[in-house]
């Protein structure tokens, strides 16, 4: 049988062309800041290197001249210099200068002790009532009777210390996954919590950062899911975390532990990532969903075919942060949607000092309290250094650059720099970039794609320095962070512990460097740190010392930064313009999509958003006020309007003008404090 081609020719089939869509340029969502910095002359050579090279050349020339002179002297003087050389050799010529540096370290240690005592003395002078405050705090703590009534008795939950994961009687697929990860011996928190979690009991656990808390709750969860009904798909576990990065990290750890477990599915519900893709994933009803509170509520309300009626285990990671005011309303909403009967609740955190009153709302059933490390403790291999800034706040940018150059000259160490504001993080990235140092930033103003890319680059040492806000201080496990720098001191000692806990993890050595100002808050953190180290006998290797700084060199670098002020402003302006162009392009694309898919968009059900009743009313009143006057207001004025609208029953406080008016009406009356 033959086809009649009627004069047509046959050609070779080259396959379907599916590459057309890939070749089309994608719309960039983020500004190329590195490109702007390169155009302005940054990210090339470190500032000061050219001057150092010139100095080295001059020194080499001087050394050559000295050598020539010495040769001439030797020719003239014969063997006079040989006696000196023998004397030096006999006294240890060529030996390493360890002893000298040790003596210097001893001198520095003395200076540090003096400075620390000065700090303590200042603190005692400035806070004469600190003992009274501590007594008040102790009064607020839960009594032994309350704790005995709320928590399960220790006698019923005493467990032996397990030396291997095999002794925990785990299933073979999980043991295989742990061996692939290189885990052989369970950490103290894992040894204590896994057997209790497998019994189905509620847990309130606390352990120092880097002790393996994620695996401590993920291993028993996966073990229990091995015995789930295979034919029925349902979401049985929800893990709540405060940040997106921590959610992604927990999901990654869970997948690695359960890689050899059949039919085990994970779902991720976090903000910043594609909502439709998450909806499609949650439609399959994954066994374990790791989520941030806001996005989870969004999916429960709006995602079809996703429900949590079959939930068996609720895990709250970084529980003390989740019980704070910022997440309080969202957490209450989630708990109202989750079935209470036969639910196991697991709470884990590095600083679990939450009071019983706060835990009652979680409907815990006689939880077991597991505290492996003493409260407010750090790793025993952490050296904590402090730099007293005094009245040199304007030199902090130059000081940071000098420190990064000194402690990481070959760019081989991972360093995290913590700041208090997003604007500071961004400005630091620009300043250090213009000085020739490649750094990344991590904070809430970045898109999720940028945040994930920056963390990935930092993990892979593409960029050795990560400047971030407290977004990265909790739970984020980046391996082998050698140094943590507190550019801005945190608001409390607990936040300080979370920050410095990013280093010296899993038994490794680590170092933190903190810039301490003259505020009482900063000094209180230093005092608490010294107190914790001195009171804890297990912290033999841990130290709190003062770091010396060459301020003349720092002032020289600060002059270079001052000269680049105009360039910094130009970079910020160019970046702002680039962002506006990107936003305009996105709006054009959005308008085009609305025109092309109008019927499909209108046919979709409207999404409902979660808001507390009081907050919703407050917001509507503010918006009404703004639309009525037709004015744009900043956040400060918006807050003022919100406070004005609230009926908080505040007493009126007299102003200076009111008191002056009262004085005019009644000249004999004395002006009081209002």
Protein Blocks (a to p, Z undefined) as FASTA:
>chain_A
ZZdeehpacdddebjafklmmmpccddfbdcfklmmmmnopakbgehklmmmmmmmmmmm
mmmmmmmmmmmmmmmnommmmmmmmmmmmnoghiacklmmmmmmmmmmmmmmmmmmmmmm
mmmmmmmmlmmmmmmmmmmpccfklmmmmpccfklmgccddfbfklnopafklmmmmmmn
opabdcfklmmmmmmmmnopacdddddehilpmmmmmmmmmmmmmmgcfklgcdfbdcdd
fbfklmmmmmmmmmmmmmmpghiacddddehiafklmmmmmmnopabdcddfklmmmmmm
mmghiacklpfbdcdehkllmmmmklmmmmmmmmmmpcfbhpacddddfblcbcfklmmm
nopahiadddfbaghiacfkbccddddfkjmmmmmmmmmmmmmmmmmmnopaccddddfb
fklmmmmmmmmmmnopacddddfkbcfklmmmmmmmmmnomambdcddfklmgopacehi
fbdcdfbacfbfklmmmmmmmgopehiacdddddddfbfklmmmmmmmmmmmmmmmklmm
bccddddddfklmmmmmmmmmmmmmmmmmmmmmmmmmmmmmmmmmmmmmmmmmmmmmmmm
mmpccddddddfklmmmmmmmmmmmmmnopacdfklmmmmmmmmpcghpacdddfklmmm
mmmmmmmbccdeZZ
